[in-house]
Every structure is written in structure tokens, then in C-alpha cells.
Amino acid sequence: MTGSARRGAESPDPAPSGGKAHDAGKAAFLRMVSHELRTPLNSIIGFSEILSHELYGPIGQPRYKDYAEIIRQSGYKLLGLVNQIVEIVRLQDGAAELEPKPEPLCFAVADAVEAVEADCAAHEVRIRIEDGAHMPWVMADQKALRTILVNLLRNAVTFSPKGAEVEVRARRVGLEVEITIEDHGDGVDPADIPRLMRPFEQGEAALTRAVDGAGLGLPIVGLLCEAMGGGFELDGRPDKGVSATVRLPVAVMGAGDIAEGPPAA
């Protein structure tokens, strides 16, 4: 046995390199902060709901009720951010509990569209689904698939001008299904796209002026797609809108058939 081999056998495992140690420390910090924030946030949201709905009688001054509602909405916004941080850490650690199974894409798209109805109304944007009744099935975790679609639809609606239309389409390409969500907003500089795919990053110019946020939606989409054996790509040009394409494995049924459309009654 050589000297180097003996040292390896007798010594404890080497400490992680600087970069890996930093990443592990950051993940641990985010987990701790997220956990510590959730408990007080739940209390803030719960008590503000009691006040805003006047469950124990009228408050008196109507302005206090309005303030309580603002506190409640702010609490939900912050809780959503905390949940996104937790999701990012889990996905990056490979600890997300996903259960891919055959999912009818038409139902998932319909659920996602319903989830962003208020956003559509606020921005006066329509969503057009191409051949929705015949969309193929995909192998995906039910909740993760809807998270992907809601995030991408909400982005597309938010960055679309009033009166515009967001297009949703899906097609089978070999053993994968490509789901494309396209808007006709201000677009994005192609050089900015890699940054948008990293957590806590946002685009420049119109993107950062249009919305607030920590820049976690797109990274979560990418990590979820990867965790389910698929992929995610963004394509855009200034003043030409953005096209987001999700690739997921096609669902093959028991007899080897490729399913599409809603489940049989």
C-alpha cells in the first residue's frame, strides 16, 4: 500500500472545497431562515385575517380594517417567497419528493389558466390554447406540472401589453412533449437569458420595471423540469416577446399507446 493510499484510508474525508462548502453553507442558511420565518408569518396572516373579517365584532374605524387586509396580503406575499426559497433549496439538493405519473396535459393547462384568471383580468390579457382538447399526456408530478404552468403563464401575462394574447400549445416530438407558452411583450435581450435562469436574478429594463420579485419562478421551472427528466428553454428578442418551452417525457400507457386528450369517461 502506498503512502498516499494509507493516508487516505486513515484520515477522515477531506473537507469540501471552498465553492462546495460555500454552497452547502448557503443552502443550510436558507433552510434555517425559511423555517424561522414561517411560524411568525403564519401568526401574522392568521390574526390579520381575523381583523380584516371582523370575526369577533366590528373594529370601529374602517381604515383599520383596510390596514389589516394590507398586512394579510403582504404576509401571503412574503410566505410565497419563503416557500419558493424552500423549493429552490430542495430541488438543488435533490431532495424534492416528486412522483411522476401519466398526466393529461389538457387538465393541467386548464387548472393553470384558472389560477391566473385574476392576473389576466388585471392586465387585460387573454390566453389562447391551441387544440387544447387533443393535447398529449406527459409523465409528470401533478403538483410540479401545475407549478411550472402557473409560473410561466403568470410571467407571460405580466409582461404582455394590455389587450394582448398569450399563446399555449403542445406537441409530441419523439418521446417528449414540448409545451410552449409565448407572449408578445417587450421581450428580452438573449444575453440576459442565462441570468434569468439563475435564482435571485432578474432581467434588465422592462422586466425589472414591470414586476417585483426575487427572480425565483424561472429557476424553479427549470429545476422541476430537470427533476422530472425533461428540460426548459427560453427564447426571446427585444420587442419580440418571449417564448418559454418545457420538455417532458411523453406518457406511454400500459399497452404502449401514446395518450392524448381528456381521460375516457
BELPEWO-V889317 format. One line per field, one symbol per residue. ss: DSSP state (~ for helix, > for strand, _ for the rest). phi: phi as a letter, one per 20 degrees, with the letter a starting at -180 (. if undefined). psi: psi as a letter, one per 20 degrees, with the letter a starting at -180 (. if undefined). Layout:
ss: ???
phi: ???
psi: ???
This chain:
ss: __~~~~~~~~_______~~~~~~~~~~~~~~~~~~~~~~~~~~~~~~~~~~~_________~~~~~~~~~~~~~~~~~~~~~~~~~~~~~~~~_______>>>>~~~~~~~~~~~_~~~~~~~__>>>>__~~~_>>>>>_~~~~~~~~~~~~~~~~~______>>>>>>>>>__>>>>>>>_______~~~~~~~_________~~~~~______~~~~~~~~~~~___>>>>>>_____>>>>>>>>>_>_____>_>_____
phi: .ffffffffeefgffgfgffffffffffffffffffeffffffgfffffgffelfdoffofgfffffffffffffffffffffffgffffffemdfedcfbgcffffffffffffdgfffffdlcddddelffdffecebfgfffffgffgfffgfffeefgnecddcbbbecmecdeddccdcefmbfgfefgffeegmdcfelfffffbeqemdgfgfgffffffdncbbcdcabgmdmcddcddcffedegeneeebmffff
psi: prghhghhhhqrpqqqrgghhggghgggghggggghhgghghgggghhggghilhkrqheohhhgghhhggghhghghhggghhggggggghikjpnqnprppohhggggggghhjghggghilqqpppolhikqrqqoqpgggghggggghggggghjqqpirppppqqqpncjrppppoprlbiaqphiighhhiqqkqrrrchghhhrrriligghggghggghjkbrpqqprqpjjapoppppqpqpprhjjqoqraqqq.
